[in-house]
Amino acid sequence: MHTVAVLALDQVIPFDLSTPIEVFSRTRLPDGRPAYQVRVCAQQDEVDAGAFILRAPWGLEGLRDADTIIVPGVTDPAAPLPDAVRDALRAAAADGTRIASICVGTFPLAATGLLDGLRVTTHWRAAGLLAAAHPDIDVDPDVLYVDNGQLLTSAGAAAGLDLCLHMIRRDYGSAVAADAARLSVMPLEREGGQAQFIVYDHAPTPQGSELEALLTWLRENLAHDLTLADIAERAGTSTRTLIRRFRDQTGTTPLQWLHRARVRQAQHLLETTEHSVERIGSQVGFGSPTTFRDRFKRTTGVSPQTYRRTFSSTGDSEPRSIPTARHPPPAASRRPGAAPPRPNS
């Protein structure tokens, strides 16, 4: 039987801890036998899990003969990793054990050095922090999980479910994984990546900055057909100076900022109105429905219709679900049509 060891670090996030325990514990083979033996391991006798204190039945010795080790996230992802835990994870990796992280569990796994040179993911809010703390790691914030073979990482919260189901399919095939997905009331694969869950607000601009008035004007005129020359004229400067100021103060270009602002407004309208996709595209300044759909999917990873089915709050009576996608390439669960691996909930 395949043994899964779930590592409970101090300040472990309960949701991240419970996800692999529940998913793997409930997985059954076609003849009804359990597919996995699950053990919870910790360095110390008691683990602070925030709302409760956890007593793990196993110490770090429980990692030694495990087939898979899961590293859940912790409240402070930047907390130093105890030497004993680092040594145990590195020893397990040297023995060929599969190791996977959930959410910001990528941080303690990264602290072992095992992820250096690899493409990984984590919760989108923590992606920048991970990239800054570990420059040798290729961080991709847009995918639900990344499978490097022996080492796997997943994005925030529910993406841990996606990763667990992916590992079950690797271990026992699609039929067993599909049954586990039904027990979790989850599609075996979800369309898109983390991008659809990110709130695409523009980068904050300090009050009194050179761009403050211009950005306010842009937000109020999203529906208009604005060119770079139009924006530069409004700012009273050359296009070259405008681009430089935008990069300095927002980290992006004027047109990229405008596209993101339009998509964010479209997200809001898709969530809160019943306007047609064509009307919403026009309302936020896209010249044609095709251009709107292409830009929206490029930014969020899903189509406007899929986004509406997932996030609409207009009170429709039909139940909504996130449709399943085709089987992803082994290296990652990537949104359809996305670019090849760059760097990484």
SERO-4910 file (N, C-alpha, C, O; in steps of 0.05 Angstrom, whole numbers):
BEGIN
 pado doro    nc1    nc2    nc3   cac1   cac2   cac3    cc1    cc2    cc3    oc1    oc2    oc3
  Met    A     17    -24      0      0      0      0     18     25      0     38     26     13
  His    A      9     45    -15     24     70    -17     21     86      9     -1     91     18
  Thr    A     43     94     21     42    109     46     47    139     41     67    147     28
  Val    A     29    155     51     31    185     48     36    196     76     20    192     94
  Ala    A     58    210     79     64    223    104     59    253    102     70    266     84
  Val    A     42    264    119     35    292    118     51    306    141     47    299    164
  Leu    A     68    325    134     86    337    153     71    361    166     63    380    152
  Ala    A     68    360    192     55    382    207     77    399    220     87    393    241
  Leu    A     83    422    207    102    441    219     87    459    239     63    460    238
  Asp    A    102    472    256     90    491    274     76    513    259     86    523    239
  Gln    A     52    521    268     35    541    255     25    531    228     21    547    210
  Val    A     21    505    226     11    494    201    -18    505    196    -33    510    214
  Ile    A    -24    509    170    -50    518    162    -69    494    162    -65    475    147
  Pro    A    -90    494    179   -107    470    181   -119    460    155   -120    436    150
  Phe    A   -127    478    138   -139    470    112   -119    455     95   -125    434     84
  Asp    A    -94    465     94    -74    452     78    -67    424     90    -61    406     75
  Leu    A    -68    423    116    -62    397    130    -84    377    125    -78    353    119
  Ser    A   -108    385    126   -131    366    125   -136    357     96   -146    335     92
  Thr    A   -130    373     76   -136    366     48   -124    339     41   -138    321     32
  Pro    A    -97    335     43    -87    309     35    -96    286     53    -99    264     44
  Ile    A   -100    292     79   -109    271     97   -136    261     88   -140    237     85
  Glu    A   -155    279     82   -182    271     73   -182    257     46   -194    236     42
  Val    A   -168    270     27   -169    259     -1   -156    231     -2   -168    213    -13
  Phe    A   -132    228      8   -118    203      6   -131    181     24   -133    158     16
  Ser    A   -141    189     48   -153    170     66   -178    157     54   -185    134     59
  Arg    A   -193    173     38   -219    164     27   -216    150      0   -236    140    -10
  Thr    A   -193    150    -12   -189    139    -38   -190    108    -37   -176     96    -20
  Arg    A   -206     96    -54   -208     67    -55   -201     56    -82   -206     69   -103
  Leu    A   -190     32    -82   -185     18   -107   -210      5   -117   -230      4   -103
  Pro    A   -211     -4   -142   -236    -16   -153   -248    -38   -137   -272    -42   -138
  Asp    A   -231    -53   -123   -241    -75   -106   -249    -66    -78   -257    -83    -61
  Gly    A   -248    -40    -73   -257    -30    -47   -235    -26    -26   -239    -15     -5
  Arg    A   -210    -36    -32   -189    -34    -13   -178     -5    -12   -180      9    -32
  Pro    A   -168      4     11   -157     31     13   -133     33     -6   -117     14     -8
  Ala    A   -130     56    -19   -108     60    -37    -83     70    -23    -61     66    -32
  Tyr    A    -87     84      0    -65     97     14    -67     92     44    -89     90     55
  Gln    A    -44     91     56    -42     93     85    -31    121     91    -11    129     80
  Val    A    -45    136    108    -38    164    114    -28    166    142    -40    156    161
  Arg    A     -5    180    146      5    185    172     12    215    175     22    227    156
  Val    A      7    226    198     14    254    204     39    254    221     40    241    242
  Cys    A     59    269    211     85    269    225     92    297    234     85    317    220
  Ala    A    106    299    256    115    325    266    141    322    281    147    300    291
  Gln    A    156    344    283    181    343    298    177    342    328    191    328    342
  Gln    A    157    357    337    152    359    366    126    344    373    110    337    356
  Asp    A    122    341    399     98    326    409     73    341    402     52    328    395
  Glu    A     73    367    405     49    383    400     55    405    379     76    417    379
  Val    A     36    409    361     39    428    339     17    449    342     -6    443    344
  Asp    A     25    474    342      6    496    343     -6    500    315      8    508    296
  Ala    A    -32    494    313    -46    498    287    -65    521    288    -85    522    273
  Gly    A    -59    541    305    -75    565    307   -100    561    324    -99    568    348
  Ala    A   -121    550    313   -146    547    327   -146    523    346   -163    520    363
  Phe    A   -126    506    343   -124    482    360    -95    473    362    -78    481    347
  Ile    A    -90    455    381    -64    442    384    -66    414    373    -84    399    380
  Leu    A    -47    406    357    -47    380    344    -26    362    357     -3    370    362
  Arg    A    -34    337    361    -15    317    370    -12    297    347    -30    281    341
  Ala    A     12    297    335     17    279    312     25    251    322     41    249    340
  Pro    A     13    230    311     20    203    320     49    195    313     60    177    325
  Trp    A     61    208    293     87    201    283    107    224    287     99    247    284
  Gly    A    132    217    292    153    237    292    165    238    264    153    228    245
  Leu    A    188    251    261    200    253    235    209    226    223    214    224    199
  Glu    A    211    207    241    218    180    231    197    169    212    202    151    196
  Gly    A    172    180    214    151    171    197    155    179    168    141    169    150
  Leu    A    174    197    163    179    205    135    198    186    121    198    185     96
  Arg    A    212    170    136    234    154    124    225    134    103    237    132     82
  Asp    A    204    119    110    195     98     91    170    105     76    157     88     65
  Ala    A    162    131     77    138    140     63    144    140     33    166    144     24
  Asp    A    123    135     17    125    136    -12    121    165    -22    133    174    -41
  Thr    A    105    180     -7    100    208    -13     99    224     12     89    215     33
  Ile    A    112    248     12    111    267     34     96    292     25    103    303      3
  Ile    A     77    301     40     63    326     34     71    347     54     72    343     78
  Val    A     78    371     44     86    393     61     65    415     59     64    430     40
  Pro    A     47    417     79     26    438     79     38    465     85     61    467     93
  Gly    A     23    486     80     32    513     85     31    520    115     19    506    131
  Val    A     45    541    122     46    551    149     39    580    149     41    594    129
  Thr    A     30    590    173     20    617    175     41    638    167     35    657    153
  Asp    A     66    633    175     88    651    168    107    636    149    124    621    158
  Pro    A    103    639    122    119    624    103    149    630    105    165    614     96
  Ala    A    155    653    115    184    661    117    197    650    142    221    655    146
  Ala    A    182    636    160    194    625    184    217    606    178    215    591    158
  Pro    A    238    606    193    261    588    188    252    559    191    236    552    208
  Leu    A    264    542    174    258    514    175    277    500    194    301    503    192
  Pro    A    266    485    214    284    471    233    304    453    218    297    440    198
  Asp    A    328    452    228    348    436    216    340    407    213    346    394    193
  Ala    A    327    396    234    320    368    234    300    362    211    301    341    199
  Val    A    282    381    207    262    377    185    275    379    158    270    364    140
  Arg    A    293    399    156    308    402    130    323    376    124    322    366    101
  Asp    A    337    366    144    353    341    139    335    318    132    342    301    115
  Ala    A    312    316    145    294    293    140    283    295    112    281    274     98
  Leu    A    276    319    102    265    321     75    287    316     54    281    303     34
  Arg    A    311    326     59    332    321     40    340    291     39    346    280     18
  Ala    A    339    278     62    345    249     62    323    234     47    330    215     33
  Ala    A    298    242     51    276    228     37    279    232      7    275    214     -9
  Ala    A    286    257     -1    289    262    -30    312    245    -42    310    235    -64
  Ala    A    334    243    -26    357    227    -36    349    198    -39    361    183    -56
  Asp    A    329    188    -23    320    161    -25    299    157    -47    289    135    -52
  Gly    A    292    179    -61    273    177    -83    244    182    -75    226    177    -92
  Thr    A    239    190    -50    211    195    -41    199    219    -57    213    239    -61
  Arg    A    174    216    -65    160    238    -77    152    258    -56    142    251    -35
  Ile    A    157    284    -61    151    305    -41    135    326    -55    142    336    -77
  Ala    A    112    334    -43     94    354    -54     88    375    -34     85    368    -10
  Ser    A     84    399    -42     76    421    -24     49    431    -32     41    430    -55
  Ile    A     35    442    -12      9    454    -16     10    483     -8     20    490     14
  Cys    A      1    501    -26      0    529    -20     27    540    -13     47    535    -28
  Val    A     30    554      9     56    565     16     74    544     29     95    551     40
  Gly    A     66    519     29     84    498     36    108    497     17    128    483     23
  Thr    A    106    511     -5    129    513    -23    153    526     -9    176    520    -16
  Phe    A    147    544     10    169    559     23    186    540     40    210    540     36
  Pro    A    175    524     58    193    506     73    206    485     55    229    477     60
  Leu    A    192    477     34    205    458     15    228    472      0    249    460     -4
  Ala    A    224    497     -7    245    512    -20    269    516     -2    292    517    -11
  Ala    A    264    519     24    285    523     44    305    499     45    327    502     56
  Thr    A    296    477     35    314    453     35    334    455     12    354    440     12
  Gly    A    329    472     -7    346    473    -31    338    454    -53    350    453    -74
  Leu    A    318    437    -47    310    416    -66    297    428    -91    297    415   -112
  Leu    A    286    452    -89    272    464   -112    290    481   -129    280    492   -150
  Asp    A    315    485   -122    332    502   -137    334    493   -166    338    470   -172
  Gly    A    330    513   -185    331    507   -213    306    496   -225    305    490   -249
  Leu    A    285    492   -208    260    481   -218    238    502   -221    240    524   -209
  Arg    A    219    496   -237    195    513   -240    175    503   -219    169    480   -217
  Val    A    164    522   -203    146    516   -181    123    535   -181    123    555   -196
  Thr    A    103    530   -164     82    549   -159     76    551   -129     85    534   -114
  Thr    A     61    571   -122     51    575    -95     27    593    -96     19    600   -118
  His    A     15    600    -74     -7    619    -74      1    645    -89     23    655    -84
  Trp    A    -16    655   -106     -9    678   -122     -1    702   -105     16    718   -114
  Arg    A    -12    705    -81     -5    728    -65     24    726    -54     36    746    -47
  Ala    A     34    701    -52     60    697    -41     82    692    -63    105    688    -56
  Ala    A     74    693    -88     92    686   -109    116    705   -110    139    697   -114
  Gly    A    111    731   -107    132    751   -108    152    747    -85    176    749    -88
  Leu    A    141    741    -61    158    736    -38    175    712    -42    199    712    -35
  Leu    A    164    691    -53    179    666    -58    202    672    -78    224    663    -75
  Ala    A    195    686   -100    215    692   -120    238    709   -109    261    705   -116
  Ala    A    231    728    -92    252    745    -80    269    729    -60    293    734    -59
  Ala    A    257    711    -45    271    696    -25    288    674    -37    309    667    -26
  His    A    280    664    -60    294    642    -72    298    647   -102    284    637   -119
  Pro    A    317    664   -109    321    672   -137    329    649   -155    328    652   -180
  Asp    A    338    627   -144    346    604   -161    322    587   -169    325    567   -183
  Ile    A    298    595   -160    273    580   -166    257    595   -187    256    620   -185
  Asp    A    245    581   -205    229    593   -227    200    592   -217    187    571   -218
  Val    A    189    615   -208    163    616   -196    141    624   -217    143    645   -229
  Asp    A    122    606   -220    100    611   -239     74    615   -223     64    595   -212
  Pro    A     63    639   -221     40    644   -204     13    638   -218     -8    642   -206
  Asp    A     14    629   -243    -11    627   -259    -23    599   -260    -45    596   -270
  Val    A     -9    579   -250    -19    551   -253    -29    540   -226    -23    551   -205
  Leu    A    -44    518   -227    -55    506   -203    -34    488   -190    -33    486   -165
  Tyr    A    -18    475   -206      4    459   -194     25    454   -216     20    458   -240
  Val    A     49    447   -206     71    440   -224     82    413   -216     88    409   -192
  Asp    A     85    395   -235     95    368   -230    122    365   -242    125    364   -267
  Asn    A    143    364   -226    170    360   -235    179    331   -233    203    325   -235
  Gly    A    160    313   -229    166    285   -226    168    278   -197    147    270   -185
  Gln    A    191    280   -185    194    273   -156    184    296   -138    175    291   -116
  Leu    A    186    320   -148    179    344   -132    155    358   -145    156    365   -169
  Leu    A    134    363   -129    110    376   -139    103    399   -121    107    398    -97
  Thr    A     91    420   -132     82    443   -117     54    451   -126     48    447   -150
  Ser    A     38    462   -108     11    471   -116      6    499   -106     21    509    -89
  Ala    A    -14    511   -117    -22    538   -110    -39    538    -85    -39    518    -70
  Gly    A    -54    560    -80    -68    563    -55    -92    545    -51   -106    538    -69
  Ala    A    -96    538    -26   -120    525    -16   -130    503    -33   -118    481    -34
  Ala    A   -152    508    -48   -165    487    -64   -147    474    -85   -152    451    -93
  Ala    A   -126    488    -93   -107    476   -112    -94    452   -100    -84    435   -115
  Gly    A    -93    450    -74    -82    426    -61    -98    401    -69    -88    379    -72
  Leu    A   -125    405    -71   -142    383    -80   -135    375   -109   -133    351   -115
  Asp    A   -131    395   -126   -123    388   -154    -97    372   -154    -95    353   -170
  Leu    A    -78    380   -138    -53    366   -137    -56    337   -127    -45    318   -138
  Cys    A    -71    334   -105    -76    307    -94    -89    289   -115    -81    266   -118
  Leu    A   -109    299   -129   -123    283   -150   -103    276   -172   -104    254   -183
  His    A    -86    295   -179    -66    290   -200    -47    267   -191    -41    250   -207
  Met    A    -39    267   -166    -21    246   -157    -36    219   -156    -24    198   -162
  Ile    A    -61    219   -148    -76    194   -148    -78    183   -177    -75    159   -181
  Arg    A    -82    200   -196    -83    191   -224    -56    180   -232    -55    160   -247
  Arg    A    -35    193   -224     -8    182   -230     -4    155   -218      8    137   -230
  Asp    A    -14    151   -194    -10    126   -179    -28    103   -188    -19     80   -191
  Tyr    A    -53    109   -193    -73     88   -198    -90     91   -223   -107     74   -228
  Gly    A    -86    113   -238   -102    116   -262   -126    134   -259   -133    142   -237
  Ser    A   -138    141   -282   -160    160   -282   -185    151   -268   -199    167   -256
  Ala    A   -191    125   -269   -216    115   -258   -216    119   -227   -236    128   -216
  Val    A   -194    112   -214   -192    115   -185   -192    145   -178   -205    153   -159
  Ala    A   -178    161   -194   -177    189   -189   -204    202   -192   -212    220   -177
  Ala    A   -219    194   -213   -245    205   -218   -264    199   -194   -281    215   -187
  Asp    A   -262    175   -183   -278    167   -160   -271    184   -136   -288    193   -121
  Ala    A   -245    189   -132   -236    206   -110   -246    235   -114   -254    248    -95
  Ala    A   -247    244   -139   -256    271   -145   -286    273   -139   -295    294   -128
  Arg    A   -301    253   -145   -330    253   -139   -335    255   -109   -352    269   -100
  Leu    A   -319    240    -93   -322    241    -64   -316    269    -53   -327    277    -33
  Ser    A   -297    283    -67   -290    310    -58   -308    331    -70   -304    355    -65
  Val    A   -327    323    -87   -345    341   -101   -328    361   -117   -332    385   -115
  Met    A   -309    350   -132   -290    366   -148   -289    354   -176   -291    330   -179
  Pro    A   -286    372   -196   -279    361   -223   -251    349   -221   -234    359   -206
  Leu    A   -246    329   -237   -220    317   -237   -199    337   -247   -176    336   -238
  Glu    A   -207    354   -265   -190    376   -274   -207    401   -276   -229    400   -286
  Arg    A   -195    423   -268   -209    449   -271   -197    465   -294   -173    464   -299
  Glu    A   -214    479   -308   -205    496   -329   -191    520   -318   -200    532   -299
  Gly    A   -168    528   -330   -155    552   -322   -135    547   -300   -130    524   -292
  Gly    A   -123    568   -290   -104    567   -268   -111    587   -247   -134    596   -245
  Gln    A    -90    595   -232    -95    615   -211   -104    642   -222   -117    658   -208
  Ala    A    -97    647   -247   -103    673   -259   -132    681   -256   -138    705   -253
  Gln    A   -150    661   -258   -178    668   -257   -187    677   -229   -208    689   -227
  Phe    A   -171    671   -209   -179    678   -182   -165    704   -172   -172    714   -151
  Ile    A   -146    714   -187   -132    738   -179   -148    762   -185   -160    765   -206
  Val    A   -150    780   -165   -163    806   -170   -143    824   -184   -123    832   -172
  Tyr    A   -149    830   -209   -130    844   -225   -133    874   -222   -139    888   -241
  Asp    A   -129    884   -198   -128    913   -194   -101    923   -205    -81    909   -206
  His    A   -101    949   -212    -76    961   -221    -58    964   -196    -67    964   -173
  Ala    A    -33    967   -201    -14    971   -179    -20    997   -166    -25   1017   -180
  Pro    A    -19    998   -139    -24   1024   -126     -4   1045   -133     20   1039   -136
  Thr    A    -14   1069   -137      4   1092   -143      3   1111   -120    -19   1119   -112
  Pro    A     25   1120   -109     25   1138    -86     10   1163    -92     12   1175   -114
  Gln    A     -6   1173    -72    -19   1198    -76      1   1220    -81     22   1221    -69
  Gly    A     -7   1238    -99     11   1260   -106     32   1253   -127     48   1270   -134
  Ser    A     32   1228   -137     51   1221   -157     44   1234   -184     22   1244   -187
  Glu    A     63   1233   -202     58   1246   -228     35   1233   -243     22   1246   -259
  Leu    A     30   1207   -238     10   1193   -253    -18   1192   -240    -37   1182   -252
  Glu    A    -20   1202   -216    -46   1199   -202    -69   1209   -218    -89   1195   -221
  Ala    A    -68   1234   -227    -90   1245   -242    -95   1231   -268   -118   1227   -276
  Leu    A    -74   1222   -281    -77   1208   -307    -90   1181   -303   -108   1174   -319
  Leu    A    -83   1166   -282    -95   1140   -277   -124   1143   -270   -141   1127   -278
  Thr    A   -131   1164   -256   -159   1169   -250   -175   1174   -276   -197   1164   -279
  Trp    A   -163   1189   -293   -176   1195   -319   -179   1169   -336   -199   1165   -348
  Leu    A   -158   1153   -335   -160   1127   -350   -182   1110   -340   -197   1098   -355
  Arg    A   -184   1108   -313   -206   1091   -302   -233   1101   -310   -252   1085   -313
  Glu    A   -236   1127   -313   -262   1139   -320   -268   1138   -350   -290   1144   -358
  Asn    A   -248   1130   -366   -251   1130   -395   -243   1103   -407   -234   1102   -430
  Leu    A   -248   1081   -392   -240   1055   -402   -255   1048   -428   -245   1033   -445
  Ala    A   -280   1058   -431   -296   1050   -454   -287   1063   -480   -295   1055   -502
  His    A   -270   1084   -478   -262   1098   -501   -239   1084   -515   -223   1070   -503
  Asp    A   -237   1088   -541   -215   1076   -557   -190   1093   -554   -186   1113   -568
  Leu    A   -173   1086   -534   -150   1103   -527   -125   1091   -539   -119   1067   -536
  Thr    A   -109   1107   -552    -83   1099   -562    -61   1109   -543    -67   1125   -525
  Leu    A    -37   1100   -547    -14   1110   -531    -11   1140   -535     -5   1155   -517
  Ala    A    -16   1149   -560    -14   1178   -566    -35   1194   -551    -30   1216   -541
  Asp    A    -59   1182   -549    -81   1196   -534    -73   1199   -505    -77   1220   -493
  Ile    A    -62   1178   -493    -55   1179   -465    -32   1198   -460    -32   1213   -441
  Ala    A    -13   1199   -479     10   1217   -476      0   1246   -479     10   1264   -464
  Glu    A    -18   1251   -497    -29   1278   -500    -43   1287   -475    -40   1309   -466
  Arg    A    -59   1269   -463    -73   1275   -438    -53   1282   -416    -57   1300   -400
  Ala    A    -30   1267   -416    -10   1271   -395      8   1295   -401     22   1305   -384
  Gly    A      6   1306   -426     22   1329   -433     51   1322   -436     68   1338   -428
  Thr    A     57   1299   -446     85   1290   -449     88   1274   -474     69   1268   -488
  Ser    A    113   1266   -480    118   1249   -503    111   1220   -496    110   1213   -472
  Thr    A    107   1203   -516    101   1175   -511    125   1161   -497    121   1144   -480
  Arg    A    150   1169   -504    173   1157   -492    174   1163   -462    179   1146   -446
  Thr    A    170   1188   -455    170   1196   -427    147   1183   -412    150   1174   -389
  Leu    A    124   1181   -425    100   1168   -412    107   1139   -405    101   1130   -383
  Ile    A    119   1124   -424    125   1096   -420    145   1094   -397    142   1076   -380
  Arg    A    165   1111   -396    185   1110   -375    172   1115   -348    178   1101   -328
  Arg    A    155   1135   -346    142   1142   -320    124   1118   -312    123   1112   -288
  Phe    A    109   1106   -330     92   1084   -323    109   1061   -312    101   1049   -292
  Arg    A    131   1055   -326    147   1032   -316    158   1038   -288    159   1021   -271
  Asp    A    167   1063   -284    178   1070   -258    157   1069   -236    164   1061   -213
  Gln    A    133   1077   -242    113   1081   -220     92   1059   -219     79   1056   -198
  Thr    A     88   1043   -240     68   1021   -239     80    994   -246     68    974   -241
  Gly    A    105    994   -257    117    969   -263    107    957   -289    114    934   -296
  Thr    A     92    972   -305     81    962   -330     80    985   -350     88   1007   -344
  Thr    A     69    979   -374     67   1000   -395     39   1012   -393     21   1000   -381
  Pro    A     34   1035   -406      7   1047   -405    -14   1029   -417    -36   1027   -406
  Leu    A     -8   1016   -440    -29    999   -453    -33    973   -437    -56    964   -435
  Gln    A    -12    962   -425    -16    938   -409    -33    945   -384    -50    930   -376
  Trp    A    -27    968   -372    -43    977   -350    -72    981   -358    -91    973   -343
  Leu    A    -77    992   -381   -104    997   -391   -118    971   -396   -142    968   -389
  His    A   -105    951   -408   -117    925   -413   -125    912   -387   -147    901   -385
  Arg    A   -107    912   -367   -113    900   -342   -137    914   -328   -154    901   -317
  Ala    A   -138    940   -329   -160    955   -318   -186    948   -331   -207    946   -318
  Arg    A   -186    945   -357   -210    937   -372   -219    909   -365   -243    904   -361
  Val    A   -200    891   -363   -207    863   -355   -219    863   -327   -238    849   -321
  Arg    A   -207    879   -309   -217    879   -281   -245    890   -281   -262    879   -266
  Gln    A   -251    911   -296   -278    921   -298   -297    901   -310   -320    898   -302
  Ala    A   -287    886   -330   -304    865   -342   -310    843   -322   -332    833   -321
  Gln    A   -290    836   -306   -295    816   -285   -318    825   -267   -336    810   -260
  His    A   -317    850   -259   -338    861   -241   -365    859   -255   -384    852   -242
  Leu    A   -367    867   -280   -392    866   -294   -402    838   -298   -426    833   -296
  Leu    A   -384    819   -304   -392    791   -307   -403    780   -281   -421    763   -281
  Glu    A   -391    789   -258   -400    779   -232   -426    791   -223   -442    777   -210
  Thr    A   -432    816   -231   -454    830   -218   -477    838   -237   -497    848   -228
  Thr    A   -474    833   -264   -495    840   -282   -502    816   -300   -488    796   -300
  Glu    A   -524    818   -314   -531    798   -334   -528    808   -362   -539    796   -381
  His    A   -512    828   -365   -506    839   -392   -492    817   -409   -478    800   -398
  Ser    A   -497    818   -435   -484    798   -452   -454    803   -453   -444    825   -447
  Val    A   -439    783   -460   -410    785   -462   -403    807   -483   -384    822   -478
  Glu    A   -418    808   -505   -413    828   -525   -416    856   -514   -400    874   -519
  Arg    A   -437    860   -499   -442    887   -487   -421    894   -467   -411    917   -467
  Ile    A   -413    875   -451   -392    881   -431   -366    888   -444   -352    906   -436
  Gly    A   -359    873   -466   -335    879   -480   -334    908   -491   -314    922   -489
  Ser    A   -357    916   -501   -360    943   -511   -359    964   -488   -347    985   -491
  Gln    A   -371    957   -466   -372    976   -443   -344    982   -432   -339   1004   -422
  Val    A   -326    962   -434   -300    966   -422   -279    973   -443   -255    975   -437
  Gly    A   -288    978   -468   -270    990   -487   -256    972   -507   -237    980   -520
  Phe    A   -265    946   -509   -253    929   -529   -268    932   -555   -292    934   -556
  Gly    A   -253    934   -577   -265    941   -603   -283    920   -614   -301    927   -630
  Ser    A   -280    895   -607   -297    874   -618   -300    852   -597   -283    849   -580
  Pro    A   -321    836   -599   -325    813   -580   -301    794   -581   -293    783   -560
  Thr    A   -290    789   -605   -268    771   -607   -243    781   -593   -230    766   -579
  Thr    A   -238    807   -596   -215    819   -582   -219    817   -552   -200    811   -537
  Phe    A   -243    822   -543   -249    821   -514   -245    793   -504   -232    789   -484
  Arg    A   -256    773   -518   -253    745   -508   -224    736   -507   -215    723   -489
  Asp    A   -209    744   -528   -181    736   -529   -165    749   -507   -149    735   -493
  Arg    A   -169    775   -502   -154    789   -481   -162    779   -454   -145    775   -437
  Phe    A   -188    774   -450   -198    765   -423   -186    737   -417   -177    732   -395
  Lys    A   -186    719   -437   -176    692   -432   -145    693   -428   -135    678   -412
  Arg    A   -132    710   -443   -103    713   -440    -95    722   -412    -75    715   -401
  Thr    A   -112    739   -400   -107    751   -374   -115    733   -351   -100    730   -332
  Thr    A   -139    720   -354   -150    705   -331   -147    675   -334   -149    660   -315
  Gly    A   -141    666   -359   -139    637   -364   -165    623   -371   -164    600   -379
  Val    A   -187    637   -370   -213    625   -377   -229    645   -394   -222    669   -396
  Ser    A   -250    635   -407   -267    652   -423   -285    669   -406   -289    662   -382
  Pro    A   -296    691   -417   -315    707   -401   -339    690   -391   -349    694   -369
  Gln    A   -349    672   -408   -372    656   -400   -365    637   -377   -381    634   -359
  Thr    A   -341    625   -379   -333    607   -357   -329    623   -331   -337    614   -310
  Tyr    A   -317    646   -333   -314    663   -310   -341    670   -297   -344    669   -273
  Arg    A   -361    677   -314   -387    684   -304   -400    661   -290   -412    664   -269
  Arg    A   -398    637   -302   -410    613   -289   -398    608   -262   -411    598   -244
  Thr    A   -372    614   -260   -358    608   -235   -363    629   -213   -366    622   -190
  Phe    A   -364    654   -221   -364    675   -201   -389    693   -200   -391    711   -184
  Ser    A   -408    688   -218   -431    706   -220   -446    707   -193   -451    687   -180
  Ser    A   -454    732   -185   -470    736   -161   -497    747   -167   -509    761   -150
  Thr    A   -507    743   -192   -532    756   -200   -557    740   -192   -579    747   -199
  Gly    A   -552    718   -177   -575    703   -167   -588    684   -187   -612    678   -184
  Asp    A   -573    675   -207   -585    656   -226   -592    630   -211   -579    622   -192
  Ser    A   -613    618   -221   -624    594   -207   -610    569   -215   -613    548   -201
  Glu    A   -595    569   -238   -582    545   -246   -556    541   -231   -541    560   -227
  Pro    A   -551    516   -222   -526    512   -207   -503    516   -226   -504    510   -250
  Arg    A   -481    527   -215   -457    533   -231   -435    514   -223   -432    505   -200
  Ser    A   -419    507   -243   -395    490   -238   -373    499   -256   -378    513   -276
  Ile    A   -349    492   -248   -326    497   -265   -322    473   -283   -316    451   -273
  Pro    A   -324    476   -309   -321    453   -327   -294    441   -326   -274    455   -320
  Thr    A   -292    416   -332   -266    402   -332   -251    408   -357   -263    414   -378
  Ala    A   -225    406   -356   -208    410   -379   -197    384   -388   -200    363   -375
  Arg    A   -183    384   -411   -170    360   -420   -146    354   -403   -137    370   -387
  His    A   -136    329   -405   -114    321   -389    -90    339   -394    -83    344   -417
  Pro    A    -78    351   -372    -56    369   -376    -30    355   -382    -28    331   -377
  Pro    A    -10    369   -392     16    357   -396     28    349   -369     22    363   -350
  Pro    A     45    329   -368     55    320   -342     69    342   -326     69    341   -302
  Ala    A     80    362   -339     96    381   -325     79    400   -308     90    411   -289
  Ala    A     54    405   -316     39    425   -301     10    424   -308      3    415   -330
  Ser    A     -7    434   -290    -35    439   -297    -36    468   -307    -36    487   -291
  Arg    A    -37    472   -333    -35    498   -345    -61    506   -358    -74    488   -370
  Arg    A    -68    531   -357    -93    539   -370    -90    535   -400    -69    538   -411
  Pro    A   -113    528   -413   -112    522   -441   -102    546   -457   -109    569   -452
  Gly    A    -84    540   -476    -74    561   -494    -52    578   -482    -43    597   -494
  Ala    A    -43    570   -458    -22    586   -445      5    581   -458      9    562   -473
  Ala    A     23    599   -453     50    597   -464     65    574   -451     57    565   -430
  Pro    A     86    565   -463    103    544   -451    113    553   -424    113    577   -418
  Pro    A    122    534   -407    131    541   -380    148    566   -378    168    568   -392
  Arg    A    140    585   -362    157    607   -354    164    601   -325    167    578   -318
  Pro    A    167    623   -308    177    611   -286    161    588   -292    161    568   -278
  Asn    A     75    588   -199     89    586   -196     75    596   -194     76    617   -181
  Ser    A    -69    546    -80    -90    576    -93    -74    571    -98    -61    583   -115
***
